[in-house]
Amino acid sequence: MNAPQSRATDSFSAVLRHTRLAAIVRGPDADAALRTVLTLLDEGVSLVEVSLNTADALGVIRRAVAEAGPSAFVGAGTVLTEDDVARAREAGASWIVTPALTESLAASVRVGLPVLAGALTPTEAVAARRAGADAVKLFPASAGGPAYLKALRDPFPDLPFVPVGGVDLTGAEQYLAYGAVAVGVGSPLVGDAARGGDLAALRERARRFVALCAGDTPRGRA
């Protein structure tokens, strides 16, 4: 059992570090959320998180994996409990995101699901990593901004931080420049798509974020 779990974790970490972008989808319309997930995957956003507070979130994950294939990195977010982990895993989620250091972190590690664990303070960040988190979700990143990440990186240069919360194009560029392994982006990327909004506009935003995180966008173009 240990070998497959290690491969899953290694694959997630490799994709996270390579693409440097994770999308966060949440909304009141399950069908719109599904279309959003599939559109993001189609535009090269390899890691897409479906928050469990999305309408029929587990159904969205299940349908997205069925349509995109088992190799798609569709994750579950806002995962708080051991039961949340079990249900997300059963639905086909291939990675887990927590908003804080809850029982879901240990539960995810036990079943071999890669986990992006929420933390804000230095103590929480170190605890998340020691507990087995593959990366630390710096949340809410907007509380301190890029300068806070820079300050954290001085004493903890090897901690893999993924800022989440209020990250727009300009912020993404700054966080990555200060050493974030990736950024997690919700509404600045998804917009109103998960509520039935414009998918063409979503595609354009996705292309901009993918290009920036790949290093293809000139600095200052955000």
C-alpha positions as a Markdown table, in Angstrom:
| # | Residue | x | y | z |
|---|---|---|---|---|
| 1 | Met | 0.0 | 0.0 | 0.0 |
| 2 | Asn | 2.8 | 2.4 | 0.8 |
| 3 | Ala | 4.3 | 2.5 | -2.7 |
| 4 | Pro | 1.1 | 3.7 | -4.4 |
| 5 | Gln | 0.6 | 6.3 | -1.7 |
| 6 | Ser | 4.1 | 7.6 | -2.3 |
| 7 | Arg | 3.6 | 7.8 | -6.0 |
| 8 | Ala | 0.4 | 9.8 | -5.6 |
| 9 | Thr | 2.1 | 12.2 | -3.3 |
| 10 | Asp | 5.1 | 12.6 | -5.5 |
| 11 | Ser | 2.8 | 13.2 | -8.6 |
| 12 | Phe | 0.8 | 15.9 | -6.8 |
| 13 | Ser | 3.9 | 17.6 | -5.5 |
| 14 | Ala | 5.5 | 17.5 | -9.0 |
| 15 | Val | 2.5 | 18.9 | -10.7 |
| 16 | Leu | 2.1 | 21.6 | -8.1 |
| 17 | Arg | 5.7 | 22.7 | -8.4 |
| 18 | His | 5.6 | 22.5 | -12.2 |
| 19 | Thr | 2.4 | 24.4 | -12.9 |
| 20 | Arg | 2.5 | 26.7 | -9.8 |
| 21 | Leu | -1.2 | 27.2 | -10.0 |
| 22 | Ala | -4.3 | 25.6 | -8.3 |
| 23 | Ala | -7.8 | 26.8 | -9.0 |
| 24 | Ile | -10.5 | 26.9 | -6.4 |
| 25 | Val | -14.1 | 26.4 | -7.5 |
| 26 | Arg | -17.1 | 27.0 | -5.3 |
| 27 | Gly | -20.6 | 28.0 | -6.1 |
| 28 | Pro | -24.4 | 27.4 | -5.7 |
| 29 | Asp | -24.9 | 25.7 | -9.0 |
| 30 | Ala | -23.6 | 22.2 | -9.4 |
| 31 | Asp | -23.8 | 22.0 | -13.2 |
| 32 | Ala | -22.1 | 25.4 | -13.5 |
| 33 | Ala | -19.4 | 24.3 | -11.1 |
| 34 | Leu | -18.8 | 21.1 | -13.2 |
| 35 | Arg | -18.6 | 23.2 | -16.4 |
| 36 | Thr | -16.1 | 25.5 | -14.6 |
| 37 | Val | -13.9 | 22.6 | -13.5 |
| 38 | Leu | -13.9 | 21.0 | -17.0 |
| 39 | Thr | -13.1 | 24.4 | -18.6 |
| 40 | Leu | -10.2 | 25.0 | -16.3 |
| 41 | Leu | -8.8 | 21.6 | -16.9 |
| 42 | Asp | -9.2 | 22.1 | -20.7 |
| 43 | Glu | -7.3 | 25.4 | -20.5 |
| 44 | Gly | -4.3 | 23.7 | -18.8 |
| 45 | Val | -5.1 | 24.4 | -15.1 |
| 46 | Ser | -3.9 | 21.0 | -14.0 |
| 47 | Leu | -5.0 | 21.3 | -10.3 |
| 48 | Val | -8.6 | 22.2 | -9.6 |
| 49 | Glu | -10.1 | 22.1 | -6.1 |
| 50 | Val | -13.8 | 21.8 | -5.6 |
| 51 | Ser | -14.8 | 23.3 | -2.2 |
| 52 | Leu | -17.1 | 21.1 | -0.2 |
| 53 | Asn | -19.4 | 24.1 | 0.3 |
| 54 | Thr | -20.2 | 24.0 | -3.4 |
| 55 | Ala | -23.7 | 22.7 | -4.2 |
| 56 | Asp | -23.4 | 18.9 | -4.6 |
| 57 | Ala | -19.6 | 19.2 | -4.3 |
| 58 | Leu | -19.1 | 15.4 | -4.2 |
| 59 | Gly | -21.2 | 14.9 | -7.2 |
| 60 | Val | -19.3 | 17.6 | -9.0 |
| 61 | Ile | -16.0 | 15.9 | -8.2 |
| 62 | Arg | -17.4 | 12.5 | -9.2 |
| 63 | Arg | -18.7 | 13.8 | -12.5 |
| 64 | Ala | -15.5 | 15.8 | -13.3 |
| 65 | Val | -13.3 | 12.7 | -12.7 |
| 66 | Ala | -15.6 | 10.6 | -14.9 |
| 67 | Glu | -15.5 | 13.1 | -17.7 |
| 68 | Ala | -11.8 | 14.2 | -17.5 |
| 69 | Gly | -10.4 | 10.8 | -16.6 |
| 70 | Pro | -8.7 | 9.4 | -13.5 |
| 71 | Ser | -5.4 | 11.2 | -14.3 |
| 72 | Ala | -7.1 | 14.6 | -13.8 |
| 73 | Phe | -6.0 | 16.3 | -10.5 |
| 74 | Val | -9.5 | 17.1 | -9.1 |
| 75 | Gly | -9.3 | 17.9 | -5.4 |
| 76 | Ala | -11.6 | 18.5 | -2.6 |
| 77 | Gly | -11.4 | 21.7 | -0.5 |
| 78 | Thr | -12.7 | 23.0 | 2.8 |
| 79 | Val | -12.2 | 19.5 | 4.1 |
| 80 | Leu | -12.5 | 19.6 | 7.9 |
| 81 | Thr | -13.3 | 16.1 | 9.2 |
| 82 | Glu | -12.2 | 12.5 | 8.8 |
| 83 | Asp | -15.6 | 11.8 | 7.3 |
| 84 | Asp | -15.1 | 14.6 | 4.8 |
| 85 | Val | -11.8 | 12.9 | 3.7 |
| 86 | Ala | -13.5 | 9.5 | 3.3 |
| 87 | Arg | -16.4 | 11.0 | 1.3 |
| 88 | Ala | -14.1 | 13.0 | -0.9 |
| 89 | Arg | -11.9 | 10.0 | -1.5 |
| 90 | Glu | -14.9 | 7.9 | -2.4 |
| 91 | Ala | -16.0 | 10.6 | -4.9 |
| 92 | Gly | -12.6 | 10.4 | -6.6 |
| 93 | Ala | -10.8 | 13.4 | -5.2 |
| 94 | Ser | -7.1 | 12.9 | -5.8 |
| 95 | Trp | -5.9 | 15.6 | -3.3 |
| 96 | Ile | -7.2 | 17.4 | -0.2 |
| 97 | Val | -7.2 | 21.0 | 0.9 |
| 98 | Thr | -7.9 | 22.0 | 4.5 |
| 99 | Pro | -8.5 | 25.6 | 5.7 |
| 100 | Ala | -6.7 | 24.9 | 9.0 |
| 101 | Leu | -5.0 | 22.2 | 11.1 |
| 102 | Thr | -7.9 | 19.9 | 11.6 |
| 103 | Glu | -8.4 | 16.1 | 11.9 |
| 104 | Ser | -8.7 | 16.0 | 8.1 |
| 105 | Leu | -4.9 | 16.5 | 7.8 |
| 106 | Ala | -4.0 | 13.3 | 9.7 |
| 107 | Ala | -6.9 | 11.4 | 8.0 |
| 108 | Ser | -5.6 | 12.4 | 4.5 |
| 109 | Val | -2.1 | 11.3 | 5.4 |
| 110 | Arg | -3.3 | 8.0 | 6.7 |
| 111 | Val | -5.1 | 7.1 | 3.4 |
| 112 | Gly | -2.3 | 8.4 | 1.2 |
| 113 | Leu | -4.1 | 11.4 | -0.2 |
| 114 | Pro | -1.8 | 14.4 | -0.9 |
| 115 | Val | -2.9 | 17.3 | 1.3 |
| 116 | Leu | -2.5 | 21.1 | 1.1 |
| 117 | Ala | -3.0 | 22.1 | 4.8 |
| 118 | Gly | -4.1 | 25.5 | 5.8 |
| 119 | Ala | -1.9 | 27.6 | 8.2 |
| 120 | Leu | -1.1 | 31.2 | 8.8 |
| 121 | Thr | 1.4 | 31.5 | 11.6 |
| 122 | Pro | 5.0 | 30.2 | 11.7 |
| 123 | Thr | 4.0 | 27.6 | 14.4 |
| 124 | Glu | 1.1 | 26.4 | 12.3 |
| 125 | Ala | 3.1 | 26.2 | 9.1 |
| 126 | Val | 5.8 | 24.0 | 10.8 |
| 127 | Ala | 3.1 | 21.9 | 12.5 |
| 128 | Ala | 1.4 | 21.3 | 9.1 |
| 129 | Arg | 4.6 | 20.1 | 7.5 |
| 130 | Arg | 5.6 | 17.9 | 10.4 |
| 131 | Ala | 2.1 | 16.3 | 10.3 |
| 132 | Gly | 2.6 | 15.2 | 6.7 |
| 133 | Ala | 1.2 | 18.1 | 4.6 |
| 134 | Asp | 2.7 | 18.1 | 1.1 |
| 135 | Ala | 2.5 | 21.9 | 1.1 |
| 136 | Val | 1.3 | 24.6 | 3.4 |
| 137 | Lys | -1.7 | 26.6 | 2.3 |
| 138 | Leu | -0.9 | 30.1 | 3.5 |
| 139 | Phe | -4.4 | 31.3 | 4.4 |
| 140 | Pro | -5.7 | 33.8 | 4.4 |
| 141 | Ala | -2.7 | 35.2 | 2.5 |
| 142 | Ser | -4.4 | 38.6 | 2.1 |
| 143 | Ala | -3.9 | 39.1 | 5.9 |
| 144 | Gly | -0.3 | 39.8 | 5.3 |
| 145 | Gly | 0.2 | 39.9 | 1.6 |
| 146 | Pro | 3.4 | 39.1 | -0.3 |
| 147 | Ala | 5.6 | 40.8 | 2.3 |
| 148 | Tyr | 4.4 | 38.4 | 4.9 |
| 149 | Leu | 5.4 | 35.4 | 2.7 |
| 150 | Lys | 8.8 | 37.0 | 2.2 |
| 151 | Ala | 9.2 | 37.3 | 6.0 |
| 152 | Leu | 8.2 | 33.7 | 6.5 |
| 153 | Arg | 10.6 | 32.5 | 3.9 |
| 154 | Asp | 13.6 | 34.0 | 5.7 |
| 155 | Pro | 13.5 | 31.5 | 8.6 |
| 156 | Phe | 11.8 | 28.8 | 6.6 |
| 157 | Pro | 13.3 | 28.7 | 3.1 |
| 158 | Asp | 12.4 | 25.1 | 2.5 |
| 159 | Leu | 8.8 | 25.2 | 3.5 |
| 160 | Pro | 6.6 | 24.8 | 0.4 |
| 161 | Phe | 4.1 | 27.7 | 0.8 |
| 162 | Val | 1.0 | 28.1 | -1.4 |
| 163 | Pro | -0.7 | 31.5 | -0.7 |
| 164 | Val | -4.5 | 31.4 | -1.0 |
| 165 | Gly | -7.0 | 34.2 | -0.4 |
| 166 | Gly | -7.4 | 37.3 | -2.5 |
| 167 | Val | -4.7 | 36.3 | -5.0 |
| 168 | Asp | -5.1 | 38.1 | -8.3 |
| 169 | Leu | -2.7 | 38.3 | -11.2 |
| 170 | Thr | -0.5 | 40.9 | -9.6 |
| 171 | Gly | -0.4 | 39.1 | -6.3 |
| 172 | Ala | 0.3 | 35.8 | -7.9 |
| 173 | Glu | 3.4 | 37.3 | -9.7 |
| 174 | Gln | 4.6 | 38.8 | -6.4 |
| 175 | Tyr | 4.1 | 35.7 | -4.3 |
| 176 | Leu | 5.9 | 33.5 | -6.9 |
| 177 | Ala | 8.7 | 36.0 | -7.0 |
| 178 | Tyr | 9.0 | 35.7 | -3.2 |
| 179 | Gly | 9.4 | 31.9 | -3.4 |
| 180 | Ala | 5.9 | 30.5 | -3.2 |
| 181 | Val | 5.9 | 27.0 | -4.8 |
| 182 | Ala | 2.4 | 27.8 | -6.3 |
| 183 | Val | -0.6 | 30.0 | -5.7 |
| 184 | Gly | -4.2 | 29.0 | -5.1 |
| 185 | Val | -6.7 | 31.3 | -6.9 |
| 186 | Gly | -10.5 | 31.4 | -6.5 |
| 187 | Ser | -12.7 | 34.3 | -7.6 |
| 188 | Pro | -10.0 | 36.3 | -9.4 |
| 189 | Leu | -9.7 | 33.3 | -11.8 |
| 190 | Val | -13.1 | 31.7 | -11.6 |
| 191 | Gly | -15.2 | 34.9 | -11.5 |
| 192 | Asp | -18.9 | 34.2 | -11.9 |
| 193 | Ala | -18.4 | 31.0 | -13.9 |
| 194 | Ala | -19.4 | 28.6 | -11.1 |
| 195 | Arg | -22.7 | 30.6 | -10.8 |
| 196 | Gly | -23.5 | 30.1 | -14.5 |
| 197 | Gly | -21.4 | 33.0 | -15.8 |
| 198 | Asp | -19.4 | 33.5 | -18.9 |
| 199 | Leu | -17.1 | 30.5 | -19.8 |
| 200 | Ala | -15.4 | 32.4 | -22.6 |
| 201 | Ala | -14.3 | 35.0 | -20.0 |
| 202 | Leu | -13.2 | 32.2 | -17.8 |
| 203 | Arg | -11.0 | 30.7 | -20.5 |
| 204 | Glu | -9.3 | 34.1 | -21.1 |
| 205 | Arg | -8.6 | 34.5 | -17.3 |
| 206 | Ala | -7.3 | 30.9 | -17.2 |
| 207 | Arg | -4.9 | 31.5 | -20.0 |
| 208 | Arg | -3.5 | 34.6 | -18.3 |
| 209 | Phe | -3.0 | 32.8 | -15.0 |
| 210 | Val | -1.5 | 29.7 | -16.7 |
| 211 | Ala | 0.9 | 31.9 | -18.7 |
| 212 | Leu | 2.0 | 34.0 | -15.7 |
| 213 | Cys | 2.6 | 31.0 | -13.5 |
| 214 | Ala | 4.5 | 29.3 | -16.3 |
| 215 | Gly | 6.7 | 32.4 | -16.5 |
| 216 | Asp | 5.5 | 33.3 | -19.9 |
| 217 | Thr | 4.0 | 36.7 | -18.9 |
| 218 | Pro | 6.3 | 39.7 | -18.7 |
| 219 | Arg | 6.5 | 41.2 | -15.2 |
| 220 | Gly | 4.1 | 44.0 | -14.6 |
| 221 | Arg | 1.6 | 42.8 | -17.2 |
| 222 | Ala | -0.9 | 41.8 | -14.7 |
